[in-house]
Amino acid sequence: MTAVEEKPGKVKSFLRLVMIEHSVFALPFAYLSALVAIDRDGTGRHWLDLVLVTVAMVSGRTFAMAANRILDRKIDALNPRTQNRELVTGAVSVRTAWTGAAVSLVILVLAAGLLNPLCLVLSPLAVVPLVIYPYAKRFTNFPHYVLALAQAVAPVGAWLAITGTFSGSGPAWVLGIAVGLWIGGFDIIYACQDVEVDRRIGVHSTPARFGVPVALHISTVTHVLTFGFFVWFGQLVGLGWLWWIGLALTAGGLIYQHVVVTPTDLSKVNRAFFTANGFIGIALFVFAVLDLNLL
């Protein structure tokens, strides 16, 4: 009876470890890419494919986060901000985390195989940047752009899931670059709060190498490029005025996080990271879907 009662606690702790709720950042853009591909394909709604895309996305991200936490557990123990993470405190064992990562990887490959042969063949390549990212902070001052590469895979993968071919996938690549730069840009902002600790323990990041003011400028430039690629995607796909409303809201969300986070005040980093970016992902997706279905 005791073992039965402990199990939900372990599951909950593992889900907290991998921060499952953060799937909201990239998942809407995978859906958007898939829906545009479906709209162009013209053979129906492919609901099962959308379910499998969801399974592949969530399992892939779960694998990435579990691997990240495992590989970073010693670094996390040295940082006051992260020393309460589950692998550091023992709430989740390393063995449990590896088991969760392995199960997630298997589910990702199975979902890819059920989608089409191309997705199955490419699924190992999708995992590569996810595994490299935890190591990137050991050897480059720009690990945020390795994360960007990992996240850019999502829209492209979703397009291939629907079409099974690279032919005509240009819009997915543009959307993927936009999403990658968006996430890489706010990862730079997030890293600003660890500058002193990172320098002390030898962790590489853009803020640790160049300082917070320069890092925030680099993040701003990254998000300007992000917006440009979102505009390009809308033009390639032929989206209408509802998409532009979504883009206006996106611009507001991007500007907001660069206004509330300053070199002298990092107290609102979490608000910029979670609230503003969650809003951006959902708002842009909603207005794009409305545009696809109403215009």
C-alpha positions as CSV (number, residue, x, y, z in Angstrom):
1,M,0.0,0.0,0.0
2,T,2.9,2.3,0.8
3,A,4.5,1.7,-2.5
4,V,1.3,2.5,-4.3
5,E,1.0,5.8,-2.5
6,E,4.6,6.8,-3.2
7,K,4.4,6.3,-7.0
8,P,2.2,9.3,-7.8
9,G,4.7,11.4,-5.8
10,K,7.6,10.2,-7.9
11,V,5.7,10.8,-11.1
12,K,4.8,14.3,-10.0
13,S,8.4,15.0,-9.0
14,F,9.6,13.8,-12.4
15,L,7.1,16.0,-14.2
16,R,8.3,18.9,-12.1
17,L,11.9,18.0,-13.0
18,V,11.3,18.2,-16.7
19,M,9.0,21.2,-16.3
20,I,6.3,19.7,-18.6
21,E,4.3,22.9,-18.6
22,H,7.0,24.6,-20.7
23,S,5.9,22.6,-23.7
24,V,3.6,25.6,-24.3
25,F,6.5,27.5,-25.8
26,A,7.3,25.4,-28.9
27,L,4.2,23.2,-29.2
28,P,1.9,25.9,-30.7
29,F,4.4,26.5,-33.5
30,A,4.6,22.8,-34.3
31,Y,0.8,22.8,-34.6
32,L,0.9,25.9,-36.8
33,S,3.4,24.3,-39.1
34,A,1.4,21.1,-39.3
35,L,-1.9,23.0,-39.9
36,V,-0.4,25.0,-42.7
37,A,0.9,21.8,-44.3
38,I,-2.5,20.2,-43.9
39,D,-4.1,23.3,-45.5
40,R,-1.8,23.0,-48.5
41,D,-2.1,19.2,-48.7
42,G,-5.9,19.5,-49.0
43,T,-6.6,15.8,-48.1
44,G,-8.3,16.3,-44.8
45,R,-7.5,17.2,-41.2
46,H,-5.0,14.4,-40.3
47,W,-6.2,14.4,-36.7
48,L,-4.2,11.2,-35.9
49,D,-1.1,12.8,-37.3
50,L,-1.7,15.9,-35.0
51,V,-2.0,13.6,-32.0
52,L,1.3,11.8,-33.0
53,V,3.0,15.2,-33.5
54,T,1.9,16.1,-29.9
55,V,3.2,12.8,-28.6
56,A,6.5,13.2,-30.4
57,M,7.0,16.9,-29.3
58,V,6.2,16.3,-25.7
59,S,8.2,13.1,-25.4
60,G,11.2,14.7,-27.2
61,R,11.1,17.7,-24.9
62,T,10.8,15.5,-21.9
63,F,13.8,13.5,-23.0
64,A,15.8,16.7,-23.5
65,M,14.9,18.2,-20.1
66,A,15.6,15.0,-18.3
67,A,19.0,14.7,-20.0
68,N,19.7,18.3,-19.3
69,R,18.9,18.0,-15.6
70,I,21.0,14.8,-15.3
71,L,24.1,16.2,-17.0
72,D,23.8,19.5,-15.1
73,R,23.0,18.2,-11.6
74,K,26.5,18.9,-10.3
75,I,26.4,22.5,-11.7
76,D,22.9,22.9,-10.3
77,A,24.1,22.0,-6.9
78,L,26.6,24.9,-6.9
79,N,24.0,27.5,-7.9
80,P,21.7,28.9,-5.2
81,R,18.9,29.4,-7.8
82,T,19.0,25.8,-8.9
83,Q,20.1,23.9,-5.8
84,N,16.6,22.9,-4.9
85,R,16.0,21.0,-8.2
86,E,14.8,17.5,-7.8
87,L,18.0,15.7,-8.8
88,V,20.0,17.8,-6.4
89,T,17.7,17.4,-3.4
90,G,17.1,13.7,-4.1
91,A,13.4,14.1,-4.8
92,V,14.1,12.3,-8.0
93,S,16.9,9.7,-8.3
94,V,19.3,9.7,-11.2
95,R,18.1,6.2,-12.1
96,T,14.5,7.4,-12.3
97,A,15.5,10.4,-14.4
98,W,17.5,8.2,-16.8
99,T,14.5,5.8,-17.0
100,G,12.2,8.7,-17.8
101,A,14.5,9.9,-20.4
102,A,14.8,6.5,-22.0
103,V,11.1,5.9,-22.0
104,S,10.5,9.4,-23.6
105,L,13.1,8.6,-26.3
106,V,11.4,5.3,-27.2
107,I,8.0,7.1,-27.4
108,L,9.5,9.7,-29.6
109,V,10.9,7.2,-32.0
110,L,7.7,5.1,-32.0
111,A,5.6,8.2,-32.7
112,A,7.9,9.2,-35.5
113,G,7.7,5.7,-37.0
114,L,3.9,5.8,-36.9
115,L,3.9,9.1,-38.7
116,N,6.0,8.2,-41.8
117,P,9.3,6.6,-42.8
118,L,11.1,10.0,-43.2
119,C,10.3,11.0,-39.7
120,L,11.5,7.7,-38.4
121,V,14.8,8.0,-40.2
122,L,15.3,11.6,-39.1
123,S,14.2,11.1,-35.4
124,P,17.8,10.4,-34.2
125,L,19.0,13.7,-35.9
126,A,16.3,15.6,-34.0
127,V,17.7,14.3,-30.7
128,V,21.3,15.3,-31.4
129,P,21.0,19.1,-30.6
130,L,18.9,18.2,-27.6
131,V,21.8,16.2,-26.2
132,I,24.5,18.7,-27.2
133,Y,22.8,21.6,-25.5
134,P,23.6,20.6,-21.9
135,Y,27.3,20.3,-22.9
136,A,27.3,23.6,-24.9
137,K,27.7,25.7,-21.7
138,R,31.0,23.9,-21.1
139,F,32.7,25.1,-24.3
140,T,30.9,28.0,-25.9
141,N,29.7,31.5,-24.9
142,F,26.7,31.0,-27.0
143,P,24.9,27.9,-25.7
144,H,21.6,29.7,-26.2
145,Y,21.9,29.3,-30.0
146,V,22.4,25.6,-29.6
147,L,19.1,25.6,-27.8
148,A,17.7,27.7,-30.6
149,L,18.8,25.0,-33.1
150,A,17.1,22.3,-31.0
151,Q,13.9,24.3,-30.9
152,A,13.9,25.1,-34.6
153,V,13.5,21.4,-35.3
154,A,9.9,21.4,-34.1
155,P,8.1,23.2,-36.9
156,V,10.2,21.4,-39.5
157,G,9.5,18.1,-38.0
158,A,5.7,18.8,-37.8
159,W,5.7,19.7,-41.5
160,L,7.5,16.5,-42.4
161,A,5.0,14.6,-40.2
162,I,2.1,15.7,-42.3
163,T,3.7,15.7,-45.8
164,G,6.4,13.0,-45.5
165,T,8.7,15.0,-47.8
166,F,11.0,18.0,-47.8
167,S,9.4,19.3,-51.0
168,G,7.7,22.6,-50.4
169,S,8.8,22.8,-46.7
170,G,10.3,26.3,-47.0
171,P,7.8,28.0,-44.8
172,A,8.5,25.4,-42.0
173,W,12.2,26.2,-42.1
174,V,11.5,30.0,-41.8
175,L,9.1,29.3,-38.9
176,G,11.6,27.0,-37.3
177,I,14.3,29.7,-37.5
178,A,11.9,32.3,-36.0
179,V,11.0,29.9,-33.1
180,G,14.6,29.0,-32.5
181,L,15.7,32.6,-32.4
182,W,12.8,33.6,-30.1
183,I,13.7,30.9,-27.6
184,G,17.4,31.5,-27.9
185,G,16.8,35.2,-27.3
186,F,14.9,34.8,-24.1
187,D,17.3,32.1,-22.9
188,I,20.0,34.8,-23.0
189,I,17.7,37.0,-20.8
190,Y,17.1,34.1,-18.4
191,A,20.9,33.4,-18.1
192,C,21.5,37.0,-16.9
193,Q,20.4,36.1,-13.4
194,D,23.3,33.6,-13.1
195,V,26.2,35.7,-14.3
196,E,28.2,35.9,-11.1
197,V,27.7,32.2,-10.2
198,D,28.4,31.1,-13.8
199,R,31.7,33.0,-13.8
200,R,32.7,31.5,-10.5
201,I,32.0,27.9,-11.4
202,G,33.1,28.1,-15.0
203,V,29.8,27.9,-16.8
204,H,29.8,29.6,-20.2
205,S,27.0,31.9,-21.4
206,T,26.7,35.1,-23.3
207,P,25.9,37.2,-20.2
208,A,28.8,35.6,-18.3
209,R,31.3,36.4,-21.1
210,F,30.1,39.8,-22.2
211,G,28.2,41.2,-19.3
212,V,24.5,41.7,-18.8
213,P,24.1,45.0,-20.7
214,V,25.8,43.6,-23.9
215,A,23.9,40.3,-23.5
216,L,20.6,42.1,-23.3
217,H,21.5,44.0,-26.5
218,I,22.3,40.7,-28.2
219,S,18.9,39.3,-27.1
220,T,17.2,42.4,-28.5
221,V,18.8,42.0,-31.9
222,T,17.9,38.3,-31.8
223,H,14.3,39.1,-31.1
224,V,14.3,41.7,-33.9
225,L,15.4,38.9,-36.3
226,T,12.7,36.7,-34.7
227,F,10.0,39.1,-35.7
228,G,11.4,39.5,-39.2
229,F,11.2,35.7,-39.7
230,F,7.7,35.6,-38.4
231,V,6.7,38.3,-40.9
232,W,8.5,36.3,-43.7
233,F,6.6,33.2,-42.7
234,G,3.2,35.0,-42.9
235,Q,4.1,36.3,-46.4
236,L,5.2,32.9,-47.6
237,V,2.0,31.2,-46.4
238,G,-0.2,34.1,-47.5
239,L,-1.7,34.8,-44.1
240,G,-4.1,37.7,-43.7
241,W,-5.0,40.5,-41.3
242,L,-5.7,38.3,-38.4
243,W,-2.1,37.0,-38.5
244,W,-0.9,40.6,-38.5
245,I,-2.9,41.3,-35.3
246,G,-1.2,38.3,-33.8
247,L,2.2,39.7,-34.9
248,A,1.3,43.0,-33.3
249,L,0.6,41.3,-30.0
250,T,3.9,39.3,-30.4
251,A,5.8,42.6,-30.9
252,G,4.2,43.9,-27.8
253,G,5.2,40.8,-25.8
254,L,8.8,41.0,-27.1
255,I,9.1,44.7,-26.3
256,Y,7.6,44.1,-22.8
257,Q,10.2,41.6,-21.8
258,H,13.0,43.9,-23.0
259,V,11.5,46.8,-21.1
260,V,10.9,45.1,-17.7
261,V,14.4,43.4,-17.7
262,T,17.2,45.8,-17.4
263,P,20.9,45.6,-16.5
264,T,20.1,47.1,-13.1
265,D,16.9,45.2,-12.4
266,L,16.6,41.5,-13.1
267,S,13.8,40.9,-10.7
268,K,11.2,40.5,-13.4
269,V,13.1,37.9,-15.4
270,N,10.6,35.1,-14.5
271,R,7.7,37.3,-15.5
272,A,9.4,38.0,-18.9
273,F,10.3,34.3,-19.3
274,F,7.1,32.6,-18.3
275,T,4.2,35.1,-18.7
276,A,5.3,37.1,-21.8
277,N,6.6,34.2,-23.8
278,G,3.7,31.9,-22.9
279,F,1.4,34.7,-24.1
280,I,3.4,35.1,-27.4
281,G,3.2,31.4,-28.3
282,I,-0.5,31.1,-27.6
283,A,-1.6,34.4,-29.1
284,L,0.3,34.0,-32.4
285,F,-1.0,30.4,-32.8
286,V,-4.6,31.4,-32.1
287,F,-4.6,34.3,-34.6
288,A,-2.9,32.2,-37.2
289,V,-5.5,29.4,-36.8
290,L,-8.3,31.9,-37.0
291,D,-6.7,33.3,-40.2
292,L,-6.3,29.9,-41.8
293,N,-9.9,28.9,-41.0
294,L,-11.8,32.2,-41.5
295,L,-10.1,33.9,-44.4
